[in-house]
Amino acid sequence: MNANNELNVLKATAQQIRRDVLLMINNAQSGHPGGPLSAADYLTVLWFKYLRCDVKNPFWEQRDRFVMSNGHCSALNYALLARRGFFDPGYLLTFRTLESRLVGHPSRVKLPFIEVSTGSLGQGLSVAHGMALGAKLRGWDDATIYCNCGDGELQEGSCWEAITSAGHRKSENLVLMVDYNNAQIDGFVPDVKELAPLAEKLRAFHWRVIEADGHDFEQIDRAFAEAKQRAGKPTALLFRTVMMKGCPSFENIPGWHGRPPTDDEARVMLRELGFDDDLEKARASMGNRDFHPAVPMEEQL
């Protein structure tokens, strides 16, 4: 597959992921759509091109690790897992129901390839750095630890403890991805607590910083390719994004951080993403709601 075709496939996959997220959250009438839609493009590129994992062996020791530190974006994490083949996509529609493994924040004991339970903001990067140190101690030279954080999350002091430690330890197998959509639950980031100049701050803490448009697939691809080349220091990928990207009637509105769309709103969102707006037909197209993991859970946990 040539580069242009590959990027077109990734773009289509990212749109499918967005559709999954909206259908999950609308169906549950609970969840956080804003961050998942802003991070969908660059995380699709990571999961479908760069992330080294084995669906049939999710605990392969020398795999790459992915930590969704902003665990409220669980709907995106689950959609990526399902579309990568860890379990059936239809099961996504059980999101946030009592009987489901797809709980509000990712749980390590519920699903394969959830490396750590997250949700309390500010913890994931420290855990990811611990994984990076562990991989180096074990000689797993090809393993990369990827951690996704929201920009608002970086207002947490614990993030900066991890940033300081990783820079000091020269943890070159650690990649931090920042969903820099400039919006959070309480409003716009600069109004809540200004992060700028974020790139300069990270460089001062001995990180390599790569900045990219988080919705430009060529830039995203180049950023991950560069991040794979070790630089003797940890890497931060600052992806400039837009909350609710793909649904222009709802973009860049902080209130969408954690509000599920009504049926009418979901229909508009689906149309703007380029899909049929028949909700029942869309849900039915996702298939049976049984779990059907790629590997029996008793072999994994």
N, C-alpha and C positions, 0 to 999 in steps of 0.2 A: 504494500500500500504506500503510495507516495505521500509526501508531507501534507499537501493540501487536502487530500482525501481523509487522511488520519485526523486532521483538525476538524474537518466537517463532521466526521463520526463522533468526535468528542463533543462538539457543539450540540449535536442532536441528543446525545446521551445526557448532557447537562440539562437540556430542556425536559427530557423524560424524568430526570431526578426532581426537577422543580414541580412537575405535574404530580409525581408521587407524594412529595411533601405536602402540597396543597390538599390533595385528596385525603391524606392521612389526618391532617389537622382539622379539616372541615368535617370529616366523618366523626372524629372524636369530640369535636367542639371544644378542643383543649390543645394547647401547644404553642410553639413559637415559630412563626413563619419568616420573620424579618431577616434574621441571621442566616438561616438555611438558604434562602433565595440569593443573598448577597455572596455567599461562599460557594455556591454550587458549581460555578465554572472552574475555579482553580482546584477545588477538591476533586472534581471529576477528572481533570488532567492527572492529578496525583494518583488517584485510585485506579485509573484505567490505563495508565502508561508507566508510571514510575514506582509505585508501591510494590515491593517484592513480598508476595505472600502466596500461600498455597491453599486454595479452597478446600482441598481434600485433607490437608494437614495443617489446620490453623495454628497449631502450637509448634510448628517447625522452629527449632531454636534460633536459627540464624536469619529469621525473617526480619523485615523492617517492622517497626512498630508505629502505630498511629494512635495519638491521644487527642480526643476531642475535649480540651480543657473547658471550653464553654459548653458544658454538658446540656444546657437547655436547648441546644441545637440538635438534640437527639434524633429528630425526624430525618434530618439530612444524613446523619451517621447510619441510621437504619436503611434508608433508601440506597445508600452506597453499598452497604453489605448485601442487600437483596439483589441489586442489579449486577454486582460482581459475582453472584452465584452462591453465597453462603446459605441462603434459604429462599423459599418461593416468594416472589413479589406480592402475591395476593395476601400473604400474611401481614403485610404492612398495614392493612386496613383494620387490624386488631389493636393498633397503636393506642396506648393509654387506657385500655380496658382491663378489668380486674384479672382476667384469665391470661392475659398476654405477657410474653417475655419482653415486649417492646414498651418498657416502662418510661416514665417521664424523663428521667436522666439515665444515661447508659450504665448498665450494671454488668460487671465482669462475670458474675455467677449465672447470668441469664442467657448470654449469647457468646458464640465463638468470635474471636478476634476483637472483642472489647478488652483492651489491655488493662484498663483500670476504671473503676466506677468514678464518675465525675459529676459535677453539678455545683459544688461549692466553689465559686469563682476564685481563682488565684492559686489553686493547688496543682493543676495539671502539669504546668511547666516544671515544677520541682520534681514531680514523679518522672516525667520524661527525661529530665537530666540524670536522675538516678539510673534509669534504663540505659542511657547513653554511656555512663560510667561503667555499668555492669557489662555492657557489650564489649567495651574496650578491654576490661579485665579478662574476659573470656576469649579474647582474640577473634571476635566476630567482626572482622575488618570491613566486610561488605554491608553490614547491617546499619541502616540509618533510622534514627528515631525522629518522627515528625510529630510536632505538637501544634494544634490549632488553638489560637486565642482570639477573643474579640478585642477590639480596641478599648472599649470600656473596661474590660477585665484588667487591662494593664494599669488601671488606676489602683489596683491592689498592691500593697507593699510586698507581699510574698512573691509576686512575679519578679520584682526587682532583686530580691535576694537570690532567686534562681538565676536571673540574668547575670548578676555579679559572679556567682559561683561558676557558671558555665564558661564565662569569659576568662576567669582566672585559671580554670582547669583546661582551657583550650579544647573544649569538647567538640571537635570538628565533625563528629557523627550526629550532632543534634541540629535539627532544622525547625525553627519557629516560624509559623505562618500567622500573620496578623490580618484578620478581616477588618480592614480599615475603612469601615463604612460611615464613620463619623457620627453614629447614632447609637443610643442605648436606651434602656427602659425609662430613664428619667428625662430624656431630651437629647439634644445634640451634645456630642462629647466636649467641645470647647466650653459649653455653658456649664457642664457638670464639673469637669476637672480637665484642664487642657493637658494634652500629651505632647504637643509640638514643642520643640523639634524632635520627633521620635527617632528618626534615622540617626541624627547626630548624637543623641543620648546613647543609643545602642552601640554606635561606633566607639564612643568614649568608654564603654564597658567591654571593649575588645571583641566585638562581634563584627563579622562581615555582613553588610546590609545590601540587599538587592531590592530595588523598588520596581513595581510593575502595575499596570492597569489590570485589575483582577477580573476583567471581562473581555480582555483582548487575548485570544487563545495563542497567538504567536508570542506575545510577551510572556504569558504564563508558561508556555513550553520552554522558552529560553531561560526563564528564571529557575525552573526545576532542573533543567540540564546543568546550569551553572552550579546550583546547590549540590548536585551529586559529586562535583569535583571538590575534593577536600581542600581546605584552605588554611589548616592549622589553627582554626578558631571556629566557634559555632556560627551558624548562618541564620539571619532573620530575613524572611521574605515579607515585605510590606506590600500587601495587595490593596490598592485603592479600589473600593467597591461601592455599590449603592444598595442600601436596604430595599428589599422587595424587588430586586432587579428582574426584569422580564415582564413586569406588570406595571406599565407606565402610569396608570391611573392611581397607583398606590405607592409609588417609589418615593424613597427619601422622607418617609414619615415615621418618626421614632415610635409612635403609638403602635406600629405593627411589630414591634419587638416581640410581644407576647399575646397578641389577640387573634383568635381563630376567625377565619372569614365565615360570614353567613353563607347560605346557599346562593343567594343572589350575587354576593361579592365573589364567591368562588367561580361562578359561571363567567363573570367578567374577566377574572384572572386567567381562566383556562383559554378564553378566546384571545386574550392578549398574548398568551404564550404560543398561540397557533394551534390549539387543540379544539376538538368538539366540546361544547359546553354542556352536554347532557351528562349530569353527574352520575346518574344510575348506570348509564352505558359505560362511562369512564371507570367506575368502580368495578363493574363486571369484567371489563377488559383486563384487569389486573390478575384475574384467575382465582383459583380456589384459595380460601383463607386458612388452609392448613399450613403448619410450620414447614415440614419437609426440609430439614437441614441437610447440607451436602454430606455431613458425617454425623452419625448418631451422637446425641449429646452425651451419652454415658461414656463415649470414647474421648470426649473432649474435656470434661470438667471433673 
